[in-house]
Each structure stands twice: as C-alpha cells, then as structure tokens.
C-alpha cells in the first residue's frame, strides 16, 4: 500500500549538503592536528535534562510508534509479533532515564500487554505514567476512521479505551493523536477531541493544495496548524489542530529515524566512522528549515513511525546523544517532549491576542474530507471499500445500543447469559463486567482506520467480522433473556423462553441472514410470534419484513394480531428470484465435485418464497409483539392508523385516502402512489426514467436512476476534459483501489449489453408488487444490478434498496480491445446515479458522522 506508507518516510543522514567540514572527511594528519568537534561526556552520561528556552528554536522530540490494530495481519498477530515488545522495551528505557518520554495511543494493544504483564512490569508502567514519562493520547481502543463510522462508533471505542486507562492507571488522555486516518471531520474536532477532554488534535496527512498553500503563506494562514471550530451549533468548542510537519510535506515521521541498525550516532573519535558532527549539522539545518514554515519558536518532531521501538534501545540511545550534542552546539534547543506539552507552549500558553495573530480560525466547512495527494489521487476509494464490513459494524453498533438498554431494564446478569451459552465466550481484553463488553470491544477494533474503512487485507477483514459475530452471539443471548423477562415469562421459564427467541442478524450462520431475506426460524411454519424492541425514546411505527413459505400450506394468506388481540395490517410480498438466490452466491465451489456443489446449494437454498409485511406500532423504549398465522379464511387486511386499532378483522380496511394503484401492464410507465408521493417509472431503458411528484405541493421532478461503472485506472495518464484547463500534470502512477478512487476517464459505462439482448427479452426490466402495506417497483437493470422503490401506506418518503454484484471481471458486452481477442478484464467502480431537475447551484450537504450537516459546493474548496 504505497499510498498508505508514503507519510511514514523519514529523513536520513546525508540528505542535506554539509555546512561545515566534517571530521570524518579530514585526513589523518588534519585530525591529529585538531580536536574533534564533539566528544563524549565523562562516563558517557549524556545530558538530556533540557526543556524549552525562550528566544530559541525549541525542538520537541516526541517518541511514538503507530500501531495498527489490524492491517497487513490481524490485531493479535501484530500484538504477539511486534507490539508486545514495544511496551516491554519502551518501559525499561523510560525507567532508565527520567527525562525520556513516550506516547501510547491504541489502548486495544496496551490492554493486551497489561493482561500479560507481571506485577513488576505493571508497577513500572504506573510509575512512568505518574511521572509523566508515559502519556496516552487518543487513548481509544483503536485510532478510529473518521469518514465511514458514525459518532456512535467513534464515541464508543474512545470511551472504552479511556475507561480502561482510568481503571488501570488512573489517567485520562488530554490530547488527540490521529495521525493515520484518511481525512478528519468536524465531529472529530468538537465531540471526540474537545468534548472528550482532548483540546488538541494532530494528524499525518492533509490535502496537498491546502498543505502547500499553508506552507508558503503569511500569518495567520501560515503553518500547518490552526484553531478549528468544528460545529456551528457550538462556537465555543474550538481546538488547536493541524498537520505534522514530517520532512516538510506532512507525515508522522520526521527528519531522523533510529529504529534498527542503519542509522546510528557514532561519537567516539577513537573509533572509526565518527559522524556526530554530521548529525548535529543536519539537525540544525532541519530545525531551521521547519522554523521558516512555522509561526512560533516551537516545533514538534514525531520520532517514530509504524511499529517502531520494538527494541527501544536504538531510538533512546541515539536521541540521548542527539539532545546532548545539539544543545552543546547551542544553535537550537532540543529536548524530550509530548504533543500535549508542545500544544501548551505553541498555543495554550499564548495570550488571546497572540493566538489571534498567530493562528487562523477555520470553521465547519473547512474539514479535511476528502483529501488528495495530487490532481488524480483522492482519498475517496475507502468510502465504499468492503461495504459488507461497513454494514456489519453499523448493525452491530445498533445491536449493542439495544442490548445495553435491555440489560438495564430487565436486570439481566452476565452469569445468567453465560449459562445459556453452549461454549464459553472467547476471552478478550475486558473493560467492564457486562455481557455487552465483548461486543463493544469487537466493534471498537473494527472501527479502526484500517478496519471498517476497508483498506486491510481480506484475512484481516475476516478476523474483524468473526470477532463481531462471536460477540454478537453473546449479546443476542442476553437480548433473548431480557425480552423473555420483559414479555412476562416467569423466572423458571426465562432461559427456555429466551432460547426460543430466534434472532436473524446473520451472526449464527447463513440461515439467520435477514438482510438476505433468510430466516429459518420463520420459514416453513404456519404460525409465528414476533417481538420488536424500540430503543428510541419516542413511539414509532415500523413495517417488519419476515421471510415465510407461502406455498407450504393450503393457505397462502396470513393474518397478524397485536398484544391486545387487535388485527394488524399485513401483506405478503413475493420474493424475487434475485433476492432468493443471494445465499447461493456465498458458496465456495473450489475443489468441490458436482455432487458436493448440489448438496451445498441445497443446504444454502432459501426455502422462503415471500416476505410477510407486518405494520407494528412500538412504544418508546418498549417491546411490542405480534402473533401471526396462516389464515384459513383469507381476508385482505388493510392499513391501520398509527398505534394500531381494535375491531373485527374483516372490518379492518385500508384508509380512504390511500389505495395502491394497479399499473397497466400495457402502459409505457408504471405509476404508483401513496397520499404523499406519486412515482412514475418508465418501462423503457430498464427503468431509468423516473419522475416523483409531491402530491401535497404539486411539484414534480425527474429522479432518473441509472446504473453504470467507471473503468478503474491502473495508473498512467488521464486526459483532462476539453473544458478544463490542464493546470497540473495529467499523469500519476497511482492505481484505483481500496484507498484511492481513480477512474481512467469520466465516462460512465453500461452494466450490460443492449436493450435487445436475449437477457432482456426474457426478463422484464420493471415489475410491480402492490398491497395495502407497501408497494414496490422493482427495476432489474442488469443480471448483477437491481434496485427497488418502496412506497409505504402512510410514510412521507420513498425508500430505495439496491443490490449490486457479483461484479463481473470480464466485460463481454464490449468487443475485445486486445488484438489477440482476450477478454476485457476491466476494473469497475459501480454506481447508482440519480439525476434530478433540482436547482441546487452545485451545492449539497453531507452529514459529519451523523451529526451536523456540512455544506459542500462542487469543485470548490472551503472558505479558507
């Protein structure tokens, strides 16, 4: 991943021309006639006690190691192979010299080390924390991504890490160190930094144009740091933020790197290869260079990079020497420091007028998403990479929130939950005693910026997914017990009742994946009991979709009643072939015989052929139930007002103000409506032409929906459109991939062949299923792209559900471009595009992690 590790690049000896004659370059005669510029102190006891000196260039040396909780290998592999030794050897080195310092960041790793540490090691770490030598920044379970999670995941994993540090070391972080995520949001600034007690935030990468503008600007826009107001709603919630300087263009390393054996300071003139004068000369030049792009006399050097300090002797021995000799030189001042100490000197200790003079204030429209490395390389590929893991994290977060509330309301203990488990829960670093603790930890790991972002290797993705599923199974057991208790099942029968409550969240195998319309617990049955929990503090009405087998009995109609016996609005919605076939797509056929494949497909096949749609009213923070059965005397059950109603089932009918419209099969378009909207979908061009009318205002607009794909670039040159000035080179070696979205042109290609292809002759592009609860318009754009428009009876919105994949590698609907007739194996960046007639002036809004909306203007940067 070259784009990931580019910001880890460090300086090295020899990367600057000398400004003085070097001792090693002198002849033996010249050396004999002179004195070495620097000689070791008596007993080689280096003076490292320096601190900030007013009026000098003060270099804050910050030892750190960036440790991904999963990326190239899994979190536990990284821990045992690398991170364990970091905390072991760093703590030993800090204890050897009270001036040395280090910052820890990812508490998910530290918790693993702490669990295996001896009492002596724990005592040492506590002593170092108390002395301020070991400081934790961020302190979350991981260093979370900022673009793809919501504020809930970000807050959960940050809180978890802080709780562990508070419980074990009686310390809480007071600064944010978010050096590797691929962009930074307003919510991070005001909520996860300011409100979390961490009023400073530093990162490693920022947009190249923004960075270079600031590198060469005048005050207050000068420098890579500013005052960030993250929310319009909270003008007082500002933080001191900015990009690390790196080696001049950002990055979370610096001008030096002493990890390993390549770079070592040799200061004994009696030995060969004396080079300490070269290091001092380089250090002074580097500090002067950085000072010319800074606004104060203070500068921070991030001494370290990925998984460094596994043998901390290398770094600390050389840093001790460097501090001693640089301060002996006297041109600049160097000392051990931390990011919070740097922020104190560079910003927080300045008076108000000086802060305003030195630093620009940037508002919510000046966030750091998305960012680019150059004209072609935008960090937006990870917005959609590994969407299955992104969804799993989101669903698990919601499950976790519901489980926490149910645990409290039903007073379900961990002991009671674990008694229901067939196997003991897999051990993991714990923070609390709740049965939700494991799920909190698993989701916290996956929130990592190389986790749900989708930039990790496949086996690491599998590890995140497995951890979440394992811990979600425990949470589901607790939810079952809580629901059994709240539903009124007595204590003796609670465990049995909980076991009978099936949950189809796809955590217990392919037969439990409700997101693929598969739930063995509801299929092939003539009666079903439903329990639904509302975690919100307000009442709501939802339509539940339950997979059933409508053809397994003489009757194919169903009826449902609420807890009070009143009938509920129900409807059978047929399961389309594309949805019904989803489970079969997950069969790995490698090395399987035809008989093995047939048997496996039979096991995976979805026996449901319909979804039972049930409209159910849920009380605030409460449980609702429904009893459903096949109706031997079928009667259409219509809609009910919000909250349900009483009365005879046969008298229950759809409200007079809404009827499903039956489309004319011979018409050129499908027309459906509820009392809020009318939707028109053209049958031609595979349902692309769509018009939406607001029935209350009478206003109408096109909402044309079309699938397509951009051809992924493999690196090289991309021609600019004729209308755009070529202000930057059109070439880049960057490929499109998990990190970077880079198409090789702006042309949007078709997802399949022509409209008269045999596939479309046999398959209708637009079909309709209708009823008193929901009406669906299904659009089959190609064999691997489809979407559904849904209008609910009494809801003021149109719901769109899309299904994409498997994405074909070959592109047989285009003639081969290779002379030998080889297939066009083209990478495809797939989109579903909505084209409207709304006059937006190129302005739109995106949410910041589910909190405030941020105004965006196409092809325009923020105000500063």
Secondary structure, DSSP 4 states (H G I P E B T S, - for coil): -HHHHGGG----TTSS--SS--GGGS-HHHHHTS--S--PPGGG---------TTS-EEEEEEB-B--SSSSS-HHHHIIIIIHHHHHHHHHHHHH-TT--EEE--HHHHHHHHHH--HHHHHHHHHHHHTTSEEESS-SSS-B-SSSS-HHHHHHHHHHHHHHHHHHHS----SEE--SSS-B-HHIIIIIIITTT--EEEES---HHHHHHHHT--TTT-SSEEEEE--TT-TT-EEEEEE--BTTTB-SS-S---SSSSS-----TTSSS--HHHHHHHHHHHHHHHHTT-SSSEEEEEE--BT--TTTHHHHHHHHHHHHHHHHH-SSEEEE--HHHHHIIIIITS-HHHHHHH--EE-GGG-B-S-EEETTEETTGGGTTTHHHHHHHHHHHHHHHHHHHHHHHHT--HHHHHHT-SSPPPP---SSSSTTHHHHHHHHHHTBTTTTTS-S-HHHHHHHHHHHHHHHHHHHHHHHHHHHHHTT--HHHHHHHHHH----BSSS-GGGBGGGT--TTTSS-SEEEEEEEE-SSS-EEEEEEEEE-TTSSS---EEEEETTS-EE-EEEEEPPHHHHTGGGGG---TT--HHHHHHHHHHH-----EEEEEEEEE-TTEEEEEEEEE-SS--------TT---S-GGG----TT-------TTSSEEEEE-SSEEEEEESGGGGT-EEEEETTT--EEEEEEEEEEEEBP-SEE-PPPTTS---S-SEE-PPPSSS-B-BSSSPPBPSSS-TTSHHHHHS-SEEEE--SSEEEEEEEEETTEEEEEEEETT-SSEEEEEEE-PPPS--TTS---STT-------EEEEEEEEE----TTEEEEESTTSSEEEEETT-----
